[in-house]
């Protein structure tokens, strides 16, 4: 099976860069006109708080609402964020898009951090400020970070019977995910240029933890079960989430998720499936609505006799579970049952608890049994 997506060409990339340049220039022209009219220059920034987020029941994605905050240059409360957003826009246009280069979030922080002439004030104190300014620019331009040629540190690994073609400027690499050794292929932050080739997989298994990926990879699980293995190393990075969405939509294969049996593990699953409140503006390209939750669930603790290797839930776990219970995207009766069971038992279990039976129990018993029985949560 091969992906049907048309390969990315240099012309496609050039067109995307031109489009992004035009959006930044349009924003700049609006500010110049306001200055020429002696008006207070402003930016319209969609509000990203929980009060402007809703669950789209039809598309099964968390989305950003239509509330907008107007940020003015000549406003003491707004001026700093206004300036930082324009610093990011300048760096993106002049340094990155103009030279067809990408930079890390940390690169941008150091490139734009300096003391304003004639003052003791720095443009940016901590990277958190420049990171927020990047998101402000994303939503102001109705775009996303990767289109601005900005990337985070790579996070996530993959292995399995598939090849990926990675095109970076004039360099084209074909990577065989069957031949990546014990470490697997590191998922890049920007994955729009990735193409899928020689796809032989029947499904994708996403593990929250590196340790589980390593266990399954060492056991040759992907060879025996003809699947693609992936670890997100905790909360999934945007590159990993985007790649999962592309695999789901372009390759049309099932995607199963494996996390610890606790509210935080379950929420990691939900962010990959539905998107997140913090990145609701990105759900269209990050959500993977067809993903299924394979485990671990609270029900698994009894079903697999794991009570002796459970962990007592803390107050913070119980508080988180109650919050999740109220989320629209956890309203399915199956999830309400699991959350109620957790609140009743007040017990957590790590995926590694299955090792109490034997080291390869997860590979030889737990996963094959659950997939065969279609023992999933929505």
Secondary structure as a PSIPRED ss2 file (coil, helix, strand):
# PSIPRED VFORMAT (PSIPRED V4.0)

   1 X C   1.000  0.000  0.000
   2 X C   1.000  0.000  0.000
   3 X C   1.000  0.000  0.000
   4 X C   1.000  0.000  0.000
   5 X C   1.000  0.000  0.000
   6 X C   1.000  0.000  0.000
   7 X C   1.000  0.000  0.000
   8 X C   1.000  0.000  0.000
   9 X C   1.000  0.000  0.000
  10 X H   0.000  1.000  0.000
  11 X H   0.000  1.000  0.000
  12 X H   0.000  1.000  0.000
  13 X H   0.000  1.000  0.000
  14 X H   0.000  1.000  0.000
  15 X H   0.000  1.000  0.000
  16 X H   0.000  1.000  0.000
  17 X H   0.000  1.000  0.000
  18 X H   0.000  1.000  0.000
  19 X H   0.000  1.000  0.000
  20 X H   0.000  1.000  0.000
  21 X H   0.000  1.000  0.000
  22 X H   0.000  1.000  0.000
  23 X H   0.000  1.000  0.000
  24 X H   0.000  1.000  0.000
  25 X H   0.000  1.000  0.000
  26 X H   0.000  1.000  0.000
  27 X H   0.000  1.000  0.000
  28 X H   0.000  1.000  0.000
  29 X H   0.000  1.000  0.000
  30 X H   0.000  1.000  0.000
  31 X H   0.000  1.000  0.000
  32 X H   0.000  1.000  0.000
  33 X H   0.000  1.000  0.000
  34 X H   0.000  1.000  0.000
  35 X H   0.000  1.000  0.000
  36 X H   0.000  1.000  0.000
  37 X C   1.000  0.000  0.000
  38 X C   1.000  0.000  0.000
  39 X C   1.000  0.000  0.000
  40 X C   1.000  0.000  0.000
  41 X C   1.000  0.000  0.000
  42 X E   0.000  0.000  1.000
  43 X E   0.000  0.000  1.000
  44 X E   0.000  0.000  1.000
  45 X E   0.000  0.000  1.000
  46 X E   0.000  0.000  1.000
  47 X C   1.000  0.000  0.000
  48 X C   1.000  0.000  0.000
  49 X C   1.000  0.000  0.000
  50 X H   0.000  1.000  0.000
  51 X H   0.000  1.000  0.000
  52 X H   0.000  1.000  0.000
  53 X E   0.000  0.000  1.000
  54 X E   0.000  0.000  1.000
  55 X E   0.000  0.000  1.000
  56 X E   0.000  0.000  1.000
  57 X C   1.000  0.000  0.000
  58 X C   1.000  0.000  0.000
  59 X C   1.000  0.000  0.000
  60 X C   1.000  0.000  0.000
  61 X E   0.000  0.000  1.000
  62 X E   0.000  0.000  1.000
  63 X E   0.000  0.000  1.000
  64 X E   0.000  0.000  1.000
  65 X C   1.000  0.000  0.000
  66 X C   1.000  0.000  0.000
  67 X C   1.000  0.000  0.000
  68 X E   0.000  0.000  1.000
  69 X E   0.000  0.000  1.000
  70 X E   0.000  0.000  1.000
  71 X E   0.000  0.000  1.000
  72 X E   0.000  0.000  1.000
  73 X C   1.000  0.000  0.000
  74 X C   1.000  0.000  0.000
  75 X C   1.000  0.000  0.000
  76 X C   1.000  0.000  0.000
  77 X C   1.000  0.000  0.000
  78 X C   1.000  0.000  0.000
  79 X H   0.000  1.000  0.000
  80 X H   0.000  1.000  0.000
  81 X H   0.000  1.000  0.000
  82 X H   0.000  1.000  0.000
  83 X H   0.000  1.000  0.000
  84 X H   0.000  1.000  0.000
  85 X H   0.000  1.000  0.000
  86 X H   0.000  1.000  0.000
  87 X H   0.000  1.000  0.000
  88 X H   0.000  1.000  0.000
  89 X H   0.000  1.000  0.000
  90 X H   0.000  1.000  0.000
  91 X H   0.000  1.000  0.000
  92 X H   0.000  1.000  0.000
  93 X H   0.000  1.000  0.000
  94 X H   0.000  1.000  0.000
  95 X H   0.000  1.000  0.000
  96 X H   0.000  1.000  0.000
  97 X H   0.000  1.000  0.000
  98 X H   0.000  1.000  0.000
  99 X H   0.000  1.000  0.000
 100 X C   1.000  0.000  0.000
 101 X C   1.000  0.000  0.000
 102 X C   1.000  0.000  0.000
 103 X E   0.000  0.000  1.000
 104 X E   0.000  0.000  1.000
 105 X H   0.000  1.000  0.000
 106 X H   0.000  1.000  0.000
 107 X H   0.000  1.000  0.000
 108 X H   0.000  1.000  0.000
 109 X H   0.000  1.000  0.000
 110 X H   0.000  1.000  0.000
 111 X H   0.000  1.000  0.000
 112 X H   0.000  1.000  0.000
 113 X C   1.000  0.000  0.000
 114 X C   1.000  0.000  0.000
 115 X E   0.000  0.000  1.000
 116 X C   1.000  0.000  0.000
 117 X C   1.000  0.000  0.000
 118 X C   1.000  0.000  0.000
 119 X C   1.000  0.000  0.000
 120 X C   1.000  0.000  0.000
 121 X C   1.000  0.000  0.000
 122 X E   0.000  0.000  1.000
 123 X C   1.000  0.000  0.000
 124 X C   1.000  0.000  0.000
 125 X C   1.000  0.000  0.000
 126 X C   1.000  0.000  0.000
 127 X H   0.000  1.000  0.000
 128 X H   0.000  1.000  0.000
 129 X H   0.000  1.000  0.000
 130 X H   0.000  1.000  0.000
 131 X H   0.000  1.000  0.000
 132 X H   0.000  1.000  0.000
 133 X H   0.000  1.000  0.000
 134 X H   0.000  1.000  0.000
 135 X H   0.000  1.000  0.000
 136 X H   0.000  1.000  0.000
 137 X H   0.000  1.000  0.000
 138 X H   0.000  1.000  0.000
 139 X H   0.000  1.000  0.000
 140 X H   0.000  1.000  0.000
 141 X C   1.000  0.000  0.000
 142 X C   1.000  0.000  0.000
 143 X C   1.000  0.000  0.000
 144 X C   1.000  0.000  0.000
 145 X H   0.000  1.000  0.000
 146 X H   0.000  1.000  0.000
 147 X H   0.000  1.000  0.000
 148 X H   0.000  1.000  0.000
 149 X C   1.000  0.000  0.000
 150 X E   0.000  0.000  1.000
 151 X E   0.000  0.000  1.000
 152 X C   1.000  0.000  0.000
 153 X C   1.000  0.000  0.000
 154 X C   1.000  0.000  0.000
 155 X C   1.000  0.000  0.000
 156 X C   1.000  0.000  0.000
 157 X E   0.000  0.000  1.000
 158 X E   0.000  0.000  1.000
 159 X E   0.000  0.000  1.000
 160 X E   0.000  0.000  1.000
 161 X C   1.000  0.000  0.000
 162 X C   1.000  0.000  0.000
 163 X E   0.000  0.000  1.000
 164 X E   0.000  0.000  1.000
 165 X E   0.000  0.000  1.000
 166 X E   0.000  0.000  1.000
 167 X E   0.000  0.000  1.000
 168 X E   0.000  0.000  1.000
 169 X C   1.000  0.000  0.000
 170 X C   1.000  0.000  0.000
 171 X E   0.000  0.000  1.000
 172 X E   0.000  0.000  1.000
 173 X E   0.000  0.000  1.000
 174 X E   0.000  0.000  1.000
 175 X E   0.000  0.000  1.000
 176 X E   0.000  0.000  1.000
 177 X C   1.000  0.000  0.000
 178 X C   1.000  0.000  0.000
 179 X C   1.000  0.000  0.000
 180 X C   1.000  0.000  0.000
 181 X C   1.000  0.000  0.000
 182 X C   1.000  0.000  0.000
 183 X C   1.000  0.000  0.000
 184 X C   1.000  0.000  0.000
 185 X E   0.000  0.000  1.000
 186 X E   0.000  0.000  1.000
 187 X C   1.000  0.000  0.000
 188 X C   1.000  0.000  0.000
 189 X C   1.000  0.000  0.000
 190 X C   1.000  0.000  0.000
 191 X C   1.000  0.000  0.000
 192 X C   1.000  0.000  0.000
 193 X C   1.000  0.000  0.000
 194 X E   0.000  0.000  1.000
 195 X E   0.000  0.000  1.000
 196 X E   0.000  0.000  1.000
 197 X E   0.000  0.000  1.000
 198 X C   1.000  0.000  0.000
 199 X C   1.000  0.000  0.000
 200 X C   1.000  0.000  0.000
 201 X C   1.000  0.000  0.000
 202 X C   1.000  0.000  0.000
 203 X E   0.000  0.000  1.000
 204 X E   0.000  0.000  1.000
 205 X E   0.000  0.000  1.000
 206 X E   0.000  0.000  1.000
 207 X E   0.000  0.000  1.000
 208 X C   1.000  0.000  0.000
 209 X C   1.000  0.000  0.000
 210 X H   0.000  1.000  0.000
 211 X H   0.000  1.000  0.000
 212 X H   0.000  1.000  0.000
 213 X H   0.000  1.000  0.000
 214 X H   0.000  1.000  0.000
 215 X H   0.000  1.000  0.000
 216 X H   0.000  1.000  0.000
 217 X H   0.000  1.000  0.000
 218 X H   0.000  1.000  0.000
 219 X C   1.000  0.000  0.000
 220 X C   1.000  0.000  0.000
 221 X H   0.000  1.000  0.000
 222 X H   0.000  1.000  0.000
 223 X H   0.000  1.000  0.000
 224 X H   0.000  1.000  0.000
 225 X H   0.000  1.000  0.000
 226 X C   1.000  0.000  0.000
 227 X E   0.000  0.000  1.000
 228 X E   0.000  0.000  1.000
 229 X E   0.000  0.000  1.000
 230 X E   0.000  0.000  1.000
 231 X E   0.000  0.000  1.000
 232 X C   1.000  0.000  0.000
 233 X C   1.000  0.000  0.000
 234 X C   1.000  0.000  0.000
 235 X C   1.000  0.000  0.000
 236 X C   1.000  0.000  0.000
 237 X C   1.000  0.000  0.000
 238 X H   0.000  1.000  0.000
 239 X H   0.000  1.000  0.000
 240 X H   0.000  1.000  0.000
 241 X H   0.000  1.000  0.000
 242 X H   0.000  1.000  0.000
 243 X H   0.000  1.000  0.000
 244 X H   0.000  1.000  0.000
 245 X H   0.000  1.000  0.000
 246 X H   0.000  1.000  0.000
 247 X H   0.000  1.000  0.000
 248 X H   0.000  1.000  0.000
 249 X H   0.000  1.000  0.000
 250 X H   0.000  1.000  0.000
 251 X H   0.000  1.000  0.000
 252 X C   1.000  0.000  0.000
 253 X C   1.000  0.000  0.000
 254 X E   0.000  0.000  1.000
 255 X E   0.000  0.000  1.000
 256 X E   0.000  0.000  1.000
 257 X E   0.000  0.000  1.000
 258 X E   0.000  0.000  1.000
 259 X C   1.000  0.000  0.000
 260 X C   1.000  0.000  0.000
 261 X E   0.000  0.000  1.000
 262 X C   1.000  0.000  0.000
 263 X H   0.000  1.000  0.000
 264 X H   0.000  1.000  0.000
 265 X H   0.000  1.000  0.000
 266 X H   0.000  1.000  0.000
 267 X H   0.000  1.000  0.000
 268 X H   0.000  1.000  0.000
 269 X H   0.000  1.000  0.000
 270 X H   0.000  1.000  0.000
 271 X H   0.000  1.000  0.000
 272 X H   0.000  1.000  0.000
 273 X H   0.000  1.000  0.000
 274 X H   0.000  1.000  0.000
 275 X C   1.000  0.000  0.000
 276 X C   1.000  0.000  0.000
 277 X C   1.000  0.000  0.000
 278 X C   1.000  0.000  0.000
 279 X C   1.000  0.000  0.000
 280 X H   0.000  1.000  0.000
 281 X H   0.000  1.000  0.000
 282 X H   0.000  1.000  0.000
 283 X H   0.000  1.000  0.000
 284 X H   0.000  1.000  0.000
 285 X H   0.000  1.000  0.000
 286 X H   0.000  1.000  0.000
 287 X C   1.000  0.000  0.000
 288 X C   1.000  0.000  0.000
 289 X C   1.000  0.000  0.000
 290 X C   1.000  0.000  0.000
 291 X C   1.000  0.000  0.000
 292 X E   0.000  0.000  1.000
 293 X E   0.000  0.000  1.000
 294 X E   0.000  0.000  1.000
 295 X E   0.000  0.000  1.000
 296 X C   1.000  0.000  0.000
 297 X C   1.000  0.000  0.000
 298 X H   0.000  1.000  0.000
 299 X H   0.000  1.000  0.000
 300 X H   0.000  1.000  0.000
 301 X H   0.000  1.000  0.000
 302 X H   0.000  1.000  0.000
 303 X H   0.000  1.000  0.000
 304 X C   1.000  0.000  0.000
 305 X C   1.000  0.000  0.000
 306 X C   1.000  0.000  0.000
 307 X H   0.000  1.000  0.000
 308 X H   0.000  1.000  0.000
 309 X H   0.000  1.000  0.000
 310 X C   1.000  0.000  0.000
 311 X E   0.000  0.000  1.000
 312 X E   0.000  0.000  1.000
 313 X C   1.000  0.000  0.000
 314 X C   1.000  0.000  0.000
 315 X H   0.000  1.000  0.000
 316 X H   0.000  1.000  0.000
 317 X H   0.000  1.000  0.000
 318 X H   0.000  1.000  0.000
 319 X H   0.000  1.000  0.000
 320 X H   0.000  1.000  0.000
 321 X H   0.000  1.000  0.000
 322 X H   0.000  1.000  0.000
 323 X H   0.000  1.000  0.000
 324 X H   0.000  1.000  0.000
 325 X H   0.000  1.000  0.000
 326 X C   1.000  0.000  0.000
 327 X C   1.000  0.000  0.000
 328 X H   0.000  1.000  0.000
 329 X H   0.000  1.000  0.000
 330 X H   0.000  1.000  0.000
 331 X C   1.000  0.000  0.000
 332 X C   1.000  0.000  0.000
 333 X H   0.000  1.000  0.000
 334 X H   0.000  1.000  0.000
 335 X H   0.000  1.000  0.000
 336 X H   0.000  1.000  0.000
 337 X H   0.000  1.000  0.000
 338 X H   0.000  1.000  0.000
 339 X H   0.000  1.000  0.000
 340 X H   0.000  1.000  0.000
 341 X H   0.000  1.000  0.000
 342 X H   0.000  1.000  0.000
 343 X H   0.000  1.000  0.000
 344 X H   0.000  1.000  0.000
 345 X H   0.000  1.000  0.000
 346 X C   1.000  0.000  0.000
 347 X E   0.000  0.000  1.000
 348 X E   0.000  0.000  1.000
 349 X E   0.000  0.000  1.000
 350 X C   1.000  0.000  0.000
 351 X H   0.000  1.000  0.000
 352 X H   0.000  1.000  0.000
 353 X H   0.000  1.000  0.000
 354 X H   0.000  1.000  0.000
 355 X H   0.000  1.000  0.000
 356 X H   0.000  1.000  0.000
 357 X C   1.000  0.000  0.000
 358 X C   1.000  0.000  0.000
 359 X C   1.000  0.000  0.000
 360 X C   1.000  0.000  0.000
 361 X H   0.000  1.000  0.000
 362 X H   0.000  1.000  0.000
 363 X H   0.000  1.000  0.000
 364 X H   0.000  1.000  0.000
 365 X H   0.000  1.000  0.000
 366 X H   0.000  1.000  0.000
 367 X H   0.000  1.000  0.000
 368 X H   0.000  1.000  0.000
 369 X H   0.000  1.000  0.000
 370 X H   0.000  1.000  0.000
 371 X H   0.000  1.000  0.000
 372 X H   0.000  1.000  0.000
 373 X H   0.000  1.000  0.000
 374 X C   1.000  0.000  0.000
 375 X C   1.000  0.000  0.000
 376 X C   1.000  0.000  0.000
 377 X E   0.000  0.000  1.000
 378 X C   1.000  0.000  0.000
